[in-house]
Each structure stands twice: as C-alpha cells, then as structure tokens.
Amino acid sequence: MAIKQKSGGEGLEKWASLLKTIGNPTRLAILLILYASGEGSLTFTQLKEIMGLPSDSTLVHHLEILLKAKLIEKIACKEGEIGRVYPKYQISKLGKELLEQTQLAQALQEYMNRHPK
C-alpha cells in the first residue's frame, strides 16, 4: 500500500484514520459489498436493499464518510440516451488496497466460499 511512515508519524496517522473509518460495522460492510461486486458499481437503492438498512439517512451518512476517506468513489451514470443521471458507488483503488493489505478481502472470500448463495 502507498502508506509509508514519514517524519512526524504521518503514515501512522493515515493508517489509524483509515482503520477508524472501517472500524464501524456498517461502513466495513459497505466496503466489503462494493469489493465483492468486482469492477462493477452499485446504486444507492441496491446498497440499501443489500444492507437492509431502515433509513436513507443512515446509508447517506456512512457513504459520505467513506467518500471523504477516499475508500469509495461516486460516479455518474446515465439511463439511456436521454435518461436521468444518477450516482453509483464503487470501491476505490485505496479501498481495495486497504482490504487486501489487512487481509479482509481474503476473509470475505473464505466466508463466501463457505456460504454460497
């Protein structure tokens, strides 16, 4: 991962901040769901349905934190040629690296292998 120890502990502070961000079970679940979707992206509605969250505001809150930490990205998608534009979410390069470096991606794969759909 591109996080290296620099003078003054900047590397450690970045790691601590990222780990704090994914230390919340809801945010970790969002990150793992987006990771599991591969190179694809998911809409707000798809994420809410998969997560089974009771309110939009809960998901908005956690997505904003993940976006600010640059662990996920929001992309604009268009429905048809003249359709509306709506956001989709995907895991960022940093998000993938974090999951892979902490071996959470491997743990997810092992879980999915034990619990196929």
C-alpha positions as CSV (number, residue, x, y, z in Angstrom):
1,M,0.0,0.0,0.0
2,A,1.2,3.5,-0.6
3,I,1.1,4.5,3.0
4,K,4.6,4.7,4.3
5,Q,6.0,6.0,7.6
6,K,7.1,9.6,7.2
7,S,8.7,12.0,9.6
8,G,6.2,13.1,12.3
9,G,4.2,9.9,12.0
10,E,2.1,10.9,9.0
11,G,1.9,7.3,7.7
12,L,0.7,6.0,11.0
13,E,-1.9,8.7,11.3
14,K,-3.2,7.9,7.8
15,W,-3.4,4.2,8.7
16,A,-5.1,5.0,12.0
17,S,-7.6,7.2,10.2
18,L,-8.5,4.6,7.6
19,L,-8.8,1.8,10.2
20,K,-11.1,4.0,12.3
21,T,-13.2,4.6,9.2
22,I,-13.7,0.9,8.6
23,G,-13.9,0.1,12.3
24,N,-17.7,0.8,12.0
25,P,-19.5,-2.4,11.1
26,T,-21.9,-0.6,8.6
27,R,-19.0,1.1,6.8
28,L,-17.0,-2.1,6.7
29,A,-20.0,-3.9,5.3
30,I,-20.5,-1.3,2.6
31,L,-16.8,-1.5,1.6
32,L,-16.9,-5.3,1.5
33,I,-20.1,-5.3,-0.6
34,L,-18.5,-2.9,-3.1
35,Y,-15.4,-5.0,-3.2
36,A,-17.3,-8.2,-3.8
37,S,-19.2,-6.5,-6.7
38,G,-15.8,-6.7,-8.5
39,E,-15.3,-4.0,-11.1
40,G,-19.0,-3.1,-11.0
41,S,-20.8,-0.4,-9.2
42,L,-24.0,-0.2,-7.2
43,T,-26.7,2.3,-6.9
44,F,-27.8,3.8,-3.6
45,T,-31.0,1.7,-3.8
46,Q,-29.1,-1.5,-4.4
47,L,-26.8,-0.8,-1.5
48,K,-29.7,0.0,0.8
49,E,-31.5,-3.2,-0.2
50,I,-28.4,-5.4,0.2
51,M,-27.6,-3.9,3.6
52,G,-31.2,-4.0,4.8
53,L,-30.9,-0.5,6.3
54,P,-34.0,1.1,7.8
55,S,-33.4,4.6,6.5
56,D,-31.8,6.5,3.7
57,S,-30.1,8.9,6.1
58,T,-28.1,6.1,7.7
59,L,-26.7,5.0,4.4
60,V,-26.0,8.6,3.3
61,H,-24.1,9.2,6.5
62,H,-21.8,6.2,6.0
63,L,-21.3,6.8,2.3
64,E,-20.2,10.3,3.0
65,I,-17.6,9.2,5.5
66,L,-16.3,6.5,3.0
67,L,-16.2,9.1,0.2
68,K,-14.3,11.6,2.4
69,A,-11.8,8.9,3.3
70,K,-11.4,8.2,-0.5
71,L,-12.2,4.5,0.1
72,I,-15.1,4.6,-2.3
73,E,-16.0,6.7,-5.4
74,K,-19.2,8.1,-6.6
75,I,-19.7,8.0,-10.4
76,A,-22.4,9.5,-12.6
77,C,-24.4,7.0,-14.7
78,K,-26.9,7.9,-17.4
79,E,-30.0,5.8,-18.0
80,G,-30.4,5.5,-21.8
81,E,-29.5,8.3,-24.2
82,I,-31.8,11.0,-22.7
83,G,-32.5,9.4,-19.4
84,R,-31.7,10.8,-16.0
85,V,-28.3,10.8,-14.5
86,Y,-27.9,9.0,-11.1
87,P,-25.0,8.2,-8.9
88,K,-23.4,4.8,-8.5
89,Y,-20.8,3.8,-5.9
90,Q,-17.7,1.7,-6.4
91,I,-14.7,0.8,-4.3
92,S,-11.6,3.0,-4.9
93,K,-8.1,1.8,-5.5
94,L,-7.2,2.8,-2.0
95,G,-10.2,0.9,-0.6
96,K,-9.2,-2.3,-2.5
97,E,-5.6,-1.9,-1.3
98,L,-6.8,-1.4,2.3
99,L,-8.9,-4.5,2.3
100,E,-6.2,-6.6,0.6
101,Q,-3.4,-5.3,2.9
102,T,-5.4,-6.0,6.0
103,Q,-6.5,-9.4,4.6
104,L,-10.1,-8.5,5.0
105,A,-10.6,-9.3,1.3
106,Q,-9.3,-12.8,1.9
107,A,-11.5,-13.3,4.9
108,L,-14.5,-12.2,2.8
109,Q,-13.6,-14.7,0.0
110,E,-13.3,-17.5,2.5
111,Y,-16.7,-16.6,4.0
112,M,-18.3,-16.5,0.6
113,N,-16.8,-19.9,-0.3
114,R,-18.3,-21.4,2.9
115,H,-21.7,-19.7,2.4
116,P,-22.5,-19.8,-1.3
117,K,-25.8,-18.1,-2.3
